[in-house]
């Protein structure tokens, strides 16, 4: 019985070691292959996403710095909020629970995807 347990443990360890060896070979591909050399011809290609909202516009600084607009998108955004009393009898200074916050000014948020 003891021999069977030892034999099964040895087989289990051998299976584990052989499976680790094959996974290591797959993780580290051949560095000198021609495919890897020609895979990324321009490694300095950079991208960045910037957002301007509520009347801000600083895109000209990036364009002057050499960035190009790859994609432009815009969406509605709340610029400021205002607090109003929930009822006529509400004192917002004393009772914070009766204060309602609502949007005051709604503007546009512009999203730029820039690239070099």
N, C-alpha and C positions, 0 to 999 in steps of 0.2 A: 504494500500500500504506500509506504514511504517512497519507494522508487517511482511509482506512478506520479505522485505529487511533484517530486523533483524533476522528473522528465517533462511534465506539463509546464512547470515553471521555466525550464530551460527553453522549451519551444516558444513560450509566450515572450520571453526576453529576446529570443532570436528574431521573432516576427517584428517586435517593436524596433529593434536596431536596424533591421533591413528596411523598414518603412521610413525611418528617419533619414537614412542615407539617400533614398530616391527623392525625397522632398528637398533635401539640401541641394542636390544637383539641379533641380528645376528652378530654385530661387536665384541661383547665380548663373545667368547665361554667359556664353562665350563673349568676352569683351572685344576680341579682335575681329569679330565678324564684320563683313562689309555692310550688312544691313544696319547695324548700329551706328556706323560712321556717317552714313547718308540720311539717317532718320530725321535729324533736326538741323536743317541747314541754317536757320536764323534763330539762335537761342536768345537774342536780345530783344525779342518782340515783347512789349509790355502793354498791359491793359489796365485801365482804372475806371471806376465808376464814381461820379460826383453828382451831388444833388444841390440845387438852388431852389429856395422856396420863398414865397410871400414877397416878391419884388426884388429879391437879390439876383444879381447876375455878375458872375466873375469868370465866365467862360473865356473871355478874351485873353485873360492872363495865361490860361493853359494853351490856347491856340498860338499865342505869341511865343510860347516856350517850345513849340514844335509838336504838340499833340494834335491828333486828327479826330474828328467826331465820327465814330463808327455807327452809333445808334443814338437816337434822341427820343425821349418819351416824356409825356407830361400827365399829371393827374391832379385832381382837386385836393386841397389840403386846408385844414383850419389853421388860420394864422394866430388869432387871439380868441380868448374866452372871456365871458363876463358872467358875474354872479348876480342873480335876481332873487327876491324873496318868493317863496312858494305860495304864501297867502298874504292878504292885506295886513293881517295882525302880526306878521312875522318880524322879529327884530334880529337881523343877521349878526349883529355884534354879540348878542347874548346867547342866542340859540343857533348853533352851527348846523343843526339837523334840518332846519327849514330853508336852507340855502340851496338854490338850484343853479348849476353851472351850465351855460349854453354857449354855442359858438357865436362870436361877435363878428369877426371878419373871415371870409373864406377867400383863399387865393389859389395860385397854381404852383405846383412843385414840378420843376423840370429835372429830369434824370438824364445824364449824358454818359455814354460808354465811350471812353477815349482810348486811343491806341497810338503807338509809335511805330 
